[in-house]
């Protein structure tokens, strides 16, 4: 690209300020200096900072006429930067744009000031909401020095400083700048907007703890979405007599209801730490609750609100991914189970399938455990493993653990 294109508006500015004839005299002289300079040193045209070269020539041409060329160019930089700032403000005022830019600030600055473009820089801090870079050398500054007019780069610094003020929610400060007479340009950025929640993370986060309208949709969908998995897991309970059951992380309440159907003499308690799940499960099991066979309550598996040795069955369908400390939570379950009690764990993921690894990246706090990891935590909590089974064609696992009798 012809580097003079950038300076066409400045040439128009000169004509407005000094008149067409005087301005054209300065412009012609600058182009003459440019031709002579590049003829003597053709490598200047291949320099990564060649955009600065016309500024060098314009400054020298203006100073021949007794004009403060540096001051005029800096003023041009300020004015140009303000124009750009308006456009930047319009774009970054759109929803999520400033946050998206901030989330990619490292790659953006890496691209703009890459070594391949002639920069040398040092990253001085990179934290979630702050970012700082020290520019060790800049190609525009280096060319200006080589061409004998170091001040020619200052107008670019002025432009940068102005247009960066247009970013909504991103604060830009220069700790050093050629435009302020310093030896180099160092800048500090900080994000001042609202935290950005990825829509995918927000939606699928409801698998961990359903909240709001999307959480209600998720809790309701769990009943149909996990039905086949739940029934497959409950096959391990067919030979058991159950009178008092506990379903931990009861979600939409379907598995609580299914346990009540399978064991008509039993009372089943469902517990969940999502208020939305408690509400959904309560509605789903309203008839059984009125009949006194079911209780749905809010609670946390890390601190179960029951007396020791209360239940003869505890179940956990598609939930242990989110439990805060697996062995600790298993000890809580162990405590509320009666001696000879049973703990059934059913997961859609065996901890090795691609889908679960993807969701681990999307859903905060999720960990898909392997059967071996679950078994180890169960044994550490005091359980004995009765059955550990893998579905023949799907990554489903079901584990049946037993609380041994004392002595």
N, C-alpha and C positions, 0 to 999 in steps of 0.2 A: 504494500500500500504506500502511496505517495505521502510522506510525512507532512507535507504542506497542507493537506486537506484539513487537518485539525486546526490550522491557523487561519482558515478563510474567514471565520467570523471576527477574528482579531483584526484582520486587514480591513474589514468593513468598519470596525470600531475606529481604526486610525483615520479613515476617510471622513467619518462623522466628526471626529475631534479636531483634525488638522486641515480638513479640506482635501478634495480629491487629488489636486496636483502635488501638494506637499506629501500626502500619504503615499501616493504612487512612487514618489522619489525614494522614500524610505523602503518601500517594498522592493523596488527594483534593485536598490543597493544591497538589501538583505539577500536576494536571490543571487546577486553577483558574488557576494561573500560565500554563499553556499556552494556555488559552482567551483570557485577557486579552491575552497577548503576540501571538497570531495575529490577534485582533480589531483590535489597534492597527496591526499590520503584516502584512497578508494575504500579502505576497510571500514571507514565510518558509515558507509551505506549498508554494510552487512552487520553493523553493531546492533545488539538486541535493544539498545536504548535510542535508536536513531530518531525517534519521535521528538527528542529534545533538541536535535540539531537546528531546525528552523528557529527555535527560540534563541539559541546562541547567536545566530546571524541577525535576527531582528533586534536584539539588544545592542549589538555592535553598530548596526545601521542607525538606530535611534540615538545612541550616544554620540555619533558623529554630528548629529543635528542638535546636540545639547538637551536631549529628552531623556528622562528617567525611564529607560526601557524596562528595567526590572520591576519598578513600581507599577507600570502600566500592565505588564504581563500578569503580575500577581493580582491586580484588580480584575483582569479578564478571567483568571482562574477562579476567583471568588464568585463572579457573576455566572460563569459556566456551571460551577458546582451547585449554585442555588437553583438553577434551571433543572439540573439533574435531580436535585433533592425533591423537587415537586413530583417528578415522575416516580421516584423511589417511594415517596410517602404514599402515593396512590396505590402502588402495587402492594406494599407491605401492610396497608390498612385492610386488605382483603383477609377474610377469615383464615387463620392458621399459617399464613404466608411467613410472617416474621419468625414464628416458632420453627417452621420447616427450615428456614434459612439458618437459624441458630443451631438446630440439630445437625446441620451439615456444615457448620462454620469451619471445621478443620479441613475438610476436603475442598471447600471453596477457596480458603486462603492458600492452601497448598497449590491449587491450580493457578491462582492469580500471581503468586510470588514464588513460583517453582524455580529450582536451580536451572531447569532447561530454558527458562526465560531470562536467565542472567542474574538471579537474586541469590544472596546468601543471607540466611536468617537463623534466628535462634528462638525456639518456643520457650517462653519463660513461665507460663502457667496455663494449665488447661483443666478447668473444673466445670461442674455442671452449668454454672451460671456466669463464669468469667473466663476470659481468654486473652492472652497477651503474647505479643511477638516483638522481638528486637530485630530490626533490619540491619544487618552488618554491612551489606553493600547492595546498591540498587543500580540496575543497568542505565537508567536515565541520568542518575547522578554521576556515574562513572563516565558516561560519554560527555556530559557537560564539562567535567574536569579535563578530559582528554582534549576537548575542543577549546579549552582555555577560558571558559566562562561558566564557572561552577554555579553561579546564581541562577542560571537558566532553568534549573530543575524546580525552583521554588514555586512557580505558578501551578505545577502539577500537585504539589503539596497543598496549596491553597484550595485547589479544586476538590481534592480528595476530602479535605476537612469539611468543606461545605456540603458536598453531596451525601456524606455519611450521616449528617444531621437529619437527613430525610427518613432514615430507617425508623419505623415505628417499633417501640419496645426494645430496641438495641442501642445502648449508649456507647458512643465512640469517642475516645479521648486519645490524643497524641501526647505521650510523655516527652518525646523529643521530635523535632521536625526540622528539615532543611528550611522550611518556610518561616521558622522562628529563629534561624541562625545556628541551629545545632548541627553536629557533624553527621547525624544519620536520622532515620525516621523510626521511632518505636511507637507502637499503638497498643491500647488496651480496650477490650470490648467487654460489655456485660449485658446480660439479658434481664430486662425489667418487666416483661409481660407475664401474663398468666401461664401457669404450668400447662403444657399441652398433653392431652391424653389421646393417644392413638385410638381411633374409632374401633379397630379390631381388638385392641387390648381392652378397651372399655366393655365391648360386648362380650367377648369370651371370658373376661374377668368375672362375669356372672356365673360361670361354672364353679368358681371358688366360693363366691358369696353373692348370691343374687340381690340386686338392689334396683329400685326404681321400676319404671315401666318395662325396660328391656329385661330386668331381673325377673319380673313376673312372667314374661314370655318364656324365659329360660327355664324357670322352675316348672312351669306347666309342660314344657317340651320334654323335660327329663322323664316324665311319667311314661310317655310313649317311646321315647328314644332309648331308654334303658330297660324296657320291659323284657325283651328276650334275654339280655344279659342277666337280669335279676332272676328270671325263672331258671336259667341254667345254673346259677349259683345255688339256688334253693334246693336243687336236686339232692345236694349233700345232706339236707336236713330231713329227708323223707322218713327215716326210721326213728326219729327222735320225738320224745314227748316234751312239749314246751308249754309252760304255764305263764311265764312272765318274761317277755322279750323286750329288747332295747335296740332300736335302729338309729345309729349315729350318723348324722348328716342326712336326715330323712328327705331333704329336697322337696319334691312335689307331693310326696306322701304315698306314691303308688306301692312301694315295697312294704310299707307298714300295712297297707290294706291287704296286700297279698298274703302276708304272714297271718293276718287275722282270719282270712279265708281258709288257709291251710290248717290253722289250729283254732278251731271254734271255741275251745275252752280257755284260750289264752287271753291275757291282757298285754297289749304292746304299747310301748312308749316310743315316740319319735322325738328326737332332739336335733336342733340345728342352730347354728350361730347367725344365720340370716333371718331377719324378721320377715322378709318377703317369703322365704321358704316355710317358715312357721305358719304364716297366714294361708299360703297355698295348700299346705298339707292339712291344716285344720279344716278347710273347706272340703277337701277331697275325702276326708274321713269323718265328716260331720255326723253321719248316722251312727257310726261305731262309738264316737265320743259321747253322743246322747245316751247310748246304751250302756255306757260305763266300761266299755272294753278297750278304750284307747285314750291316750293322753299325748298331746303334742305340746312341746315346750321349747322355749329359747334357752340355749346353753352352749358351753364350749367344751370340746372333748379334752382339752388340756386341764380342765378342772371340772370333772363331772359332778353335778349337784345331787348325788344319790348316796345312800348309806352303803357300806360295804356289804357284799354278798346279797345283793337285791335281786339280780336277774339270773335266769338259767340259760339265756341266749343273748348275745350281742352281735349285731350285724353292721357291716360297713360296705355299702355299695358305691363304687365310683367316688370315693371321698378321701381316702388316706393320702392322696397326692398333695393335699393342702394342710395336713396336720402339722402343727408346730412342734417338731421333735418326736419322731416316730416311737422310739422306745419309751419316752415319758408318757405319751398318750396311750400306748399299749398297757403300761402299768396302771393307768387310770381305769382302763377297761377291765384289766385283771382284778382290780380291787372291787369293782361293783358286781362282778360275776360270783355266783355261788360256787362252792367246790363242785367239781365235776361239770362245771358250766362250759358252754361252747361259744367260740368266737369265730364268725364267718366273715371273711374278707373276699370281695369280688371286684376285680378291676378289668376294665376294657383294654388296658395296656399292660404288656409284660415288661415294660421298661426298656425295650430294645427296638420297638417298631418306629418307623419314620414319622408317623403322624404325631406320636407323643413327643418326640424330640422337637418337632415344629411347634407344638402347643406350649412346650416348656419355655420357648423363646417369646411367645405371645402373652401367656398368662402369668402374671406376677405371682411368685411363691409356689408355683407348681413343680413337683418332682415326681416323675413316673418311676416307681421302684421296680426292680426285678424281683422275681419270686425269692431268690436267694437273700436279697436285702431284707425283704419282709420277714422271712423265716428267722433270720439272725436277730432282728429286733424283737420278734415274738419270744424267742428263747431267752433273750436278755431280760424280758419283762416277766419271765416265769412260766410261760406257756409251753406246752408240748405240742408238736406238730402231728396232726392225725392224717390229714390229706393235703397234698399240694399238687394241683392239677392244671394242665394247660389245654385249652381248646384245640381240637385236632386241625382246624383250618383258620382260626382267627387268633389274634394276639391276646385273647382273654385268659385270665388266670383266676382260680378260686382256691382259697386256702382255708382249711378248717383246723382251728387250734383248740386245745383243751386245757382247762385249768385243773391240775391234778388235786386230788384230795391230800390234806395235810397228813404227814407221817407215812 
